[in-house]
């Protein structure tokens, strides 16, 4: 028997805890990169674009932290934060 699909649009939902985790991880990674003298923006962009965790310092366990969460979740947090602070 063939499956029936609804015509309604599905919503992509994320768990609120993931947003908190992504925010916390980004802030800790940012601080670790700054502490080591790196430009946090360019290093995080390098990681997000390539998936290569060596863009993130191992200082303060930042590399290990950033690998605990999917890159799309980090991107979602960055976009959400940007919109919240820049769109009126």
C-alpha distances in whole Angstrom, upper triangle without the diagonal:
4,7,9,13,16,19,21,23,23,26,28,30,32,34,37,39,38,40,43,42,42,45,47,47,47,51,52,51,53,56,56,56,59,61,61,62,58,57,54,52,53,52,48,47,48,46,43,43,43,42,45,46,50,50,51,54,54,56,55,52,51,49,47,46,45,43,41,39,37,39,36,37,41,40,38,41,44,42,42,45,47,45,46,50,50,48,50
4,6,10,13,16,18,20,20,24,25,27,30,32,35,37,36,37,41,40,40,43,45,44,45,48,49,48,50,53,53,53,56,58,58,59,56,54,51,49,49,49,46,44,45,43,40,40,41,39,43,44,47,48,48,51,51,54,53,50,48,47,45,44,42,40,39,37,34,36,33,34,38,37,35,38,41,39,39,42,43,42,43,47,47,45,46
4,7,10,13,15,17,17,20,21,23,26,28,31,33,32,34,37,37,36,39,41,41,42,45,46,45,47,50,50,50,53,55,55,56,53,51,48,46,47,46,43,42,42,40,37,38,38,37,40,41,45,45,45,49,49,51,50,47,45,44,42,41,39,38,36,34,31,33,30,31,35,34,32,35,37,36,35,39,40,38,40,43,43,41,43
4,7,10,12,14,15,18,20,22,25,27,31,33,32,33,36,37,36,39,41,41,41,44,46,45,47,50,50,50,53,55,55,56,53,51,48,46,47,46,43,42,43,41,38,38,39,38,41,42,46,46,46,49,49,52,51,48,46,44,43,42,40,38,37,34,32,33,30,31,34,33,31,34,37,35,34,38,39,37,38,42,42,39,41
4,6,9,11,11,15,17,19,22,25,28,30,29,30,33,34,33,36,38,38,38,41,43,42,44,47,48,47,50,52,52,53,50,48,45,43,43,43,40,38,40,38,35,35,36,35,39,40,43,43,43,46,47,49,48,45,43,42,41,39,37,36,34,32,29,30,27,28,31,30,28,31,33,31,30,34,35,33,34,38,38,36,37
4,5,8,9,13,16,18,21,24,26,29,28,29,32,33,33,35,37,38,38,41,42,42,43,46,47,47,49,52,52,53,50,48,44,42,43,43,39,38,40,38,35,35,37,36,39,40,44,43,43,47,47,49,48,46,43,42,41,39,37,36,35,32,30,30,27,28,31,30,27,30,32,30,29,33,34,31,32,36,36,33,35
4,7,9,13,16,18,22,25,27,30,29,29,33,34,33,35,38,38,38,40,43,42,43,46,47,47,49,51,52,52,49,47,44,41,42,42,39,37,39,38,34,34,36,36,39,40,44,43,43,47,47,49,49,46,44,43,42,40,38,37,36,32,30,30,27,28,31,29,26,29,31,29,28,32,32,30,31,35,34,31,33
4,6,9,13,15,19,22,24,27,26,26,30,31,30,32,35,35,35,38,40,40,40,43,45,44,46,49,50,50,47,44,41,39,40,40,37,35,38,36,32,33,35,34,38,39,42,41,41,45,45,47,46,44,41,41,40,38,35,35,34,30,28,28,25,25,28,27,24,27,29,26,25,29,29,27,28,31,31,28,29
4,7,10,13,16,19,21,24,23,23,27,28,27,28,32,32,31,34,36,36,37,40,41,41,43,45,46,46,43,41,38,35,36,37,33,32,34,32,29,29,31,31,34,35,39,38,38,41,42,44,43,41,38,37,37,34,32,32,31,27,25,25,21,22,25,23,20,23,25,22,21,25,26,23,25,28,28,25,27
4,7,9,13,16,18,21,20,20,24,25,24,26,29,29,29,32,34,33,34,37,38,38,40,43,44,44,41,39,35,33,35,35,31,30,32,30,27,28,30,28,32,33,36,35,35,38,39,41,40,38,35,34,34,31,29,29,27,24,22,22,19,19,22,21,18,21,23,21,20,24,25,22,24,27,27,25,27
4,6,10,13,15,18,17,17,20,21,21,22,25,26,26,28,30,30,31,34,35,35,37,40,40,41,38,36,32,30,32,32,28,27,30,28,24,26,28,27,30,31,34,33,32,36,36,38,37,35,32,32,31,28,26,26,25,21,19,20,16,16,19,18,15,17,20,18,16,20,21,19,20,24,24,22,24
4,7,10,13,15,14,14,17,18,17,19,22,22,22,25,27,27,28,31,32,32,34,36,37,38,35,33,29,27,29,29,25,24,26,24,21,22,24,23,27,27,30,29,29,32,33,34,33,31,29,28,27,25,23,23,21,18,16,16,13,12,16,15,12,14,17,15,14,18,19,18,19,22,23,22,24
4,7,9,12,11,11,15,16,15,17,20,20,21,23,25,25,26,29,30,31,33,35,36,37,34,32,29,27,29,28,25,25,27,25,21,23,25,23,27,27,30,29,28,31,31,33,31,29,27,27,26,23,22,22,20,16,15,16,13,12,15,15,12,13,16,15,13,17,19,18,18,21,23,21,23
4,6,9,7,8,11,12,12,14,16,17,17,20,22,22,23,26,27,28,30,32,33,34,31,29,26,25,27,26,22,22,25,22,19,22,23,21,24,24,27,26,25,28,28,29,28,26,23,23,22,20,18,18,16,13,12,14,11,9,12,13,10,11,14,14,12,15,18,17,17,20,22,21,23
4,5,6,7,9,10,11,13,15,16,17,19,21,21,23,25,26,27,29,31,32,33,31,30,26,26,28,27,23,24,26,23,21,24,25,23,25,24,28,27,25,28,27,28,26,24,23,23,22,18,18,18,15,13,13,15,13,10,13,15,12,12,16,16,14,16,19,19,18,21,23,23,25
4,5,5,7,9,10,11,13,14,16,17,19,20,21,23,25,26,27,29,31,32,30,29,25,24,27,26,22,23,26,23,21,24,26,24,26,25,28,27,25,27,27,28,25,24,22,23,22,18,18,19,16,14,15,16,15,11,13,15,12,11,14,15,12,14,17,17,16,19,21,21,23
4,5,5,6,9,10,10,12,14,15,16,18,20,21,22,24,26,27,29,30,29,28,24,24,26,25,21,23,25,22,21,24,25,23,25,23,26,25,23,25,24,25,22,21,19,20,19,15,16,17,14,12,14,16,15,11,13,15,13,11,15,16,14,15,19,19,18,20,23,23,25
4,5,5,6,8,10,10,12,14,15,16,18,20,21,22,24,25,27,28,26,25,21,21,23,22,18,20,22,19,17,20,22,19,21,20,23,22,20,22,22,23,21,19,17,18,16,13,13,14,11,8,10,12,11,7,9,12,10,9,13,14,13,14,17,18,17,19,22,23,25
4,5,5,6,8,10,10,12,14,15,16,18,20,21,22,24,26,27,25,23,20,19,22,21,17,18,21,19,16,20,22,19,22,20,23,22,20,22,23,23,21,20,17,18,18,14,13,15,13,10,11,12,11,7,8,10,8,6,10,11,9,10,13,14,13,16,18,19,21
4,5,5,6,8,10,11,12,14,15,17,18,20,21,23,25,26,24,23,19,20,22,21,18,20,22,20,18,22,24,21,23,21,24,22,20,21,22,22,19,18,16,18,17,13,13,16,13,11,13,14,14,10,10,13,11,9,12,14,12,11,15,16,15,16,20,21,23
4,5,5,6,8,10,11,12,14,15,16,18,20,21,23,24,23,22,18,19,21,19,16,18,20,18,16,20,21,19,20,18,21,20,17,19,18,19,16,15,13,15,14,10,10,12,9,8,11,12,13,9,9,13,12,9,12,15,14,13,17,18,17,19,22,23,25
4,5,5,6,9,10,10,12,14,15,16,18,20,21,22,20,19,15,15,18,16,13,15,17,14,13,17,18,16,18,16,19,17,15,17,18,18,16,15,13,14,13,10,9,11,9,7,9,9,10,7,6,9,9,6,9,12,11,11,14,16,16,17,19,21,23
4,6,5,6,9,10,10,12,14,15,17,18,20,21,19,18,14,15,17,16,13,15,18,16,15,18,20,18,20,18,20,18,16,18,18,18,16,16,13,15,15,12,11,14,13,11,13,12,13,10,8,10,10,6,8,11,10,9,12,14,13,14,17,19,21
4,6,5,6,9,10,11,12,14,16,17,19,20,19,18,15,16,19,17,14,17,19,17,16,20,22,19,20,17,20,18,15,16,16,16,13,13,11,14,13,10,10,13,12,11,14,14,15,12,10,13,13,10,12,15,14,12,16,18,17,17,20,22,25
4,5,5,6,8,10,11,12,14,15,17,18,17,16,13,14,16,14,12,15,16,14,14,17,18,16,16,14,16,15,12,13,13,13,11,10,8,10,10,6,6,10,9,8,11,12,13,11,9,12,13,10,12,15,15,14,16,19,19,19,22,24,26
4,6,5,6,9,10,10,12,14,15,16,14,14,10,11,13,12,9,12,14,12,12,15,17,15,16,13,15,13,11,13,14,14,13,12,9,11,12,9,8,11,11,10,12,11,13,11,7,10,12,9,9,13,13,11,14,17,16,16,19,21,24
4,5,5,6,9,10,11,12,14,15,14,14,10,12,15,13,11,14,16,15,15,19,20,18,19,16,18,16,13,13,15,14,12,13,10,13,14,11,10,14,14,13,16,15,16,14,11,13,15,11,11,15,15,12,14,17,17,16,19,22,24
4,5,5,6,9,10,11,13,14,14,14,11,13,16,13,12,15,17,15,16,19,20,18,18,15,16,15,11,11,11,10,8,9,7,10,11,8,9,13,13,13,16,15,18,16,13,16,17,14,14,18,18,16,18,21,20,20,23,25,28
4,5,5,6,9,10,11,12,11,11,8,10,12,10,8,12,13,11,13,16,17,15,15,11,12,11,7,8,9,9,8,8,5,8,10,8,7,11,12,12,14,13,16,15,11,14,16,14,13,17,18,16,18,21,21,20,23,25,28
4,6,5,6,9,10,11,9,9,5,8,11,9,8,12,13,12,14,17,18,17,16,14,14,12,9,10,12,11,11,12,9,11,13,11,11,14,15,15,17,15,17,16,13,14,17,14,13,16,17,15,16,19,19,18,20,23,26
4,5,5,6,9,10,10,10,8,11,14,12,12,15,17,16,17,20,21,20,19,16,16,14,11,10,12,10,9,11,9,12,14,12,13,16,17,17,20,18,21,19,16,18,20,17,16,20,20,17,19,22,22,20,23,26,28
4,5,5,6,9,9,10,9,12,14,11,12,15,16,15,17,20,20,18,17,14,13,12,9,7,8,6,6,8,6,9,12,11,11,15,16,17,19,18,21,20,17,19,21,19,18,22,22,20,21,25,25,24,26,29,32
4,5,5,6,5,7,5,9,10,8,9,13,13,12,15,17,18,17,15,13,12,10,7,6,9,8,9,11,8,10,13,13,12,15,17,18,19,17,20,20,16,18,21,18,17,21,22,20,20,24,24,23,25,28,31
4,5,5,5,7,6,10,11,10,12,15,15,16,18,20,21,20,19,16,15,13,11,10,12,10,11,14,11,14,17,16,15,19,20,21,22,20,23,22,18,20,22,20,18,21,23,20,20,24,24,22,24,27,30
4,6,8,10,10,13,15,13,14,18,18,18,20,23,23,22,20,18,16,15,12,10,11,8,9,12,11,14,16,16,16,19,21,22,24,23,25,24,21,23,25,22,21,25,26,23,24,27,27,25,27,31,33
4,6,9,10,13,14,12,14,17,16,16,19,21,21,21,18,16,14,12,10,8,10,8,10,12,11,13,16,16,16,19,21,22,24,22,25,25,21,23,26,24,22,26,27,25,25,29,29,27,29,32,35
4,7,9,12,12,11,14,16,16,17,19,21,21,21,19,17,15,13,12,10,13,11,13,16,14,15,19,19,18,21,23,24,25,23,26,26,22,23,26,24,22,25,27,24,24,28,28,26,28,31,34
4,6,9,8,7,10,12,12,13,16,17,18,18,16,14,13,10,9,9,12,11,14,15,13,14,17,17,16,19,21,21,22,20,23,23,19,20,23,21,19,22,24,22,22,26,26,25,26,29,32
4,6,6,6,9,10,11,13,14,16,17,18,16,15,14,11,11,11,15,14,16,17,14,15,19,18,16,19,22,21,22,19,21,21,18,18,21,19,17,19,22,19,19,22,23,21,22,25,29
4,6,5,6,8,10,11,12,14,15,16,15,13,13,10,9,10,13,13,14,15,12,13,16,15,13,16,18,18,18,16,18,18,14,15,18,16,13,16,19,16,16,20,21,19,20,23,27
4,6,5,6,9,10,11,12,14,15,15,14,14,11,11,13,16,16,18,18,14,15,18,17,14,17,19,18,18,15,16,17,13,13,16,14,11,14,16,15,14,17,19,17,18,21,24
4,6,5,6,9,10,10,12,14,13,13,13,9,10,13,16,17,19,19,15,15,19,18,15,17,20,19,18,15,17,18,15,14,18,17,14,16,19,18,17,20,22,20,21,23,27
4,5,5,6,9,10,11,11,10,10,9,5,6,9,12,14,16,15,12,11,15,15,12,14,17,17,16,14,16,17,14,14,17,17,14,17,20,18,18,22,23,22,23,25,29
4,5,5,6,9,10,10,10,9,10,7,7,10,13,14,16,15,11,11,14,13,10,12,15,13,13,10,13,13,10,10,14,13,11,14,16,15,15,19,20,20,20,23,26
4,5,5,6,8,10,11,11,12,9,10,13,17,18,19,19,15,14,17,16,13,14,17,15,14,11,12,14,11,10,13,13,11,13,16,16,15,18,20,20,20,22,26
4,6,5,6,8,8,9,9,6,9,12,15,17,19,18,15,13,16,16,13,14,17,16,15,11,14,16,13,12,16,17,14,16,20,19,19,22,24,23,23,26,29
4,6,5,5,5,6,8,5,7,11,13,16,17,15,12,10,13,13,9,10,13,12,11,9,12,13,11,11,15,15,14,16,19,19,19,22,23,23,24,26,30
4,6,6,8,9,11,9,10,14,16,18,19,18,14,13,15,14,10,11,14,12,10,6,8,10,8,8,11,12,11,13,16,16,16,19,21,21,22,23,27
4,6,8,11,12,10,13,16,19,21,23,21,17,15,18,17,14,14,17,15,12,9,11,13,12,10,14,15,14,15,18,19,18,20,23,23,23,25,28
4,5,8,10,9,12,15,17,20,22,20,17,14,16,17,13,13,16,15,13,10,12,15,14,13,17,18,17,18,21,22,21,24,26,27,27,28,32
4,6,9,9,10,14,15,18,20,17,15,12,13,14,10,9,13,12,10,8,11,13,12,12,15,17,16,18,21,21,22,24,26,27,27,29,32
4,5,6,8,11,13,16,18,16,13,10,12,14,11,10,13,13,12,11,14,16,14,15,18,19,18,21,23,23,24,26,28,29,29,31,35
4,5,6,8,9,13,14,12,10,6,9,10,8,7,11,12,12,11,14,15,13,15,18,18,18,21,23,22,23,26,28,28,29,31,34
4,5,7,8,11,14,12,10,7,10,12,11,11,14,15,15,14,18,19,16,18,21,21,20,23,25,25,25,28,30,30,31,33,36
4,7,9,12,14,13,10,8,12,13,11,12,15,15,15,13,17,18,15,16,19,19,17,20,23,22,22,26,27,26,27,30,33
4,7,9,11,10,7,5,9,10,8,10,13,14,14,13,16,17,14,15,19,18,17,20,22,21,21,25,26,25,27,29,33
4,5,8,8,6,6,9,10,10,12,15,16,17,16,20,20,17,19,22,20,19,23,25,23,24,28,28,27,29,32,35
4,6,5,5,5,7,9,10,11,13,16,18,17,21,20,18,21,23,22,21,25,26,25,26,30,30,30,31,34,37
4,5,6,8,10,11,12,14,16,18,20,20,23,22,19,22,25,22,22,26,27,25,26,30,30,29,31,34,37
4,5,8,9,9,11,14,14,17,20,20,23,21,19,22,24,21,21,25,26,24,26,29,29,28,30,33,36
4,6,5,6,9,10,11,14,17,17,21,19,17,20,22,20,21,24,25,24,26,29,29,28,31,33,36
4,5,5,6,9,10,12,14,14,18,16,14,17,19,17,17,21,22,20,22,25,25,25,27,30,33
4,5,5,6,9,11,13,13,16,16,14,16,19,18,18,21,23,22,23,26,27,27,29,31,34
4,6,5,7,10,12,13,17,16,14,18,20,18,19,23,23,23,25,28,28,28,30,33,36
4,5,5,8,11,12,15,13,12,15,17,15,16,20,20,20,22,25,25,25,27,30,32
4,5,6,8,8,12,11,9,12,14,13,14,17,18,18,20,22,23,23,25,27,30
4,6,7,8,12,11,11,14,16,15,16,19,20,20,22,25,25,26,28,30,33
4,7,9,12,11,11,14,15,15,16,19,20,20,22,24,25,26,28,30,33
4,6,8,7,7,11,11,11,13,16,16,17,19,21,22,23,25,26,29
4,5,5,7,9,10,11,13,15,16,17,19,20,21,23,25,26,29
4,5,5,6,9,10,11,12,14,15,17,18,20,21,22,23,27
4,5,5,6,9,10,10,12,14,15,16,18,20,21,21,25
4,5,5,6,9,10,10,12,14,15,16,18,20,20,24
4,5,5,6,9,10,11,12,14,15,17,18,19,23
4,5,5,6,8,10,10,12,14,15,16,17,21
4,5,5,6,8,10,11,12,14,15,16,19
4,6,5,6,8,10,10,12,14,15,18
4,6,5,6,9,10,11,12,14,17
4,5,5,6,9,10,10,11,15
4,5,5,6,9,10,10,13
4,5,5,6,8,10,13
4,6,5,6,8,11
4,5,5,5,8
4,6,6,8
4,6,8
4,6
4
